[in-house]
Amino acid sequence: MTRTYQAELRQLVAEVIRMGGLAEAQVVDAIDAVVRRDVPLAQALIVRDLRLDSLQSEVERRALDLIATHQPGHADLRRAISTLKLAMNLERCGDLARNIAKRSLVLSAGEPIMPLTGAIERMGRLVSSRLREVLDAYAAGDVEPALDVWRRDGEVDEHYESLFRELLSLMTNHPGSVAAGAHLLFIAKNLERIGDHATNIAEILHFQMTGEELTGARPKVSLPDIEVEGSSP
């Protein structure tokens, strides 16, 4: 490949890493908005998500131009295509964080449900750490930390299942908590989806770096499902 191609590819990778930083920050801020009932933070996050959407479109355009112009070989083609897939997953993480922020605005107007808000915080910290680990693996070009995230995907599912059951119990026994509990339920599902996207990223990195698909099913538990706006795993 020419020096021009390599320079353009490095710049494209840098843009994806930048997207990763923005997506991770949005997830962390969304959790803080829920826990701290921080209305200005949630409102700012919703606006910031537009920047992530714009970057995803730019990465897609540049990656396609790169492939069409230079027609790279297999290894370089995998890297270029991976940037497309990574950008899509990161944009989805931003959308999910935005959805959490929107629900935090509703929750902030009512009475806090402290024990379950704490459970949301613990699950959120776990998910954001998984996202950070796969992004660090991408920046370092090291597949092993990404594989470690993939192997531990079930931990996020277990947190979600436990929280789901706690919320159902709360709403059953305390009818006045149904509205807030429903919002927390959707927040938990959004976090579980972000965990899925972190695992998607791990799989993309494995294919990019090895040329092989990960074999076998993801380590998961059976989950109750609810419809989540703006995402697919």
Secondary structure, DSSP 8 states (H G I E B T S, - for coil): --HHHHHHHHHHHHHHHHHHHHHHHHHHHHHHHHHHT-HHHHHHHHHHHHHHHHHHHHHHHHHHHHHHHH---HHHHHHHHHHHHHHHHHHHHHHHHHHHHHHHHHHTTS---HHHHHHHHHHHHHHHHHHHHHHHHHHHT-HHHHHHHHHTHHHHHHHHHHHHHHHHHHHHH-GGGHHHHHHHHHHHHHHHHHHHHHHHHHHHHHHHHHS----S------------TT---
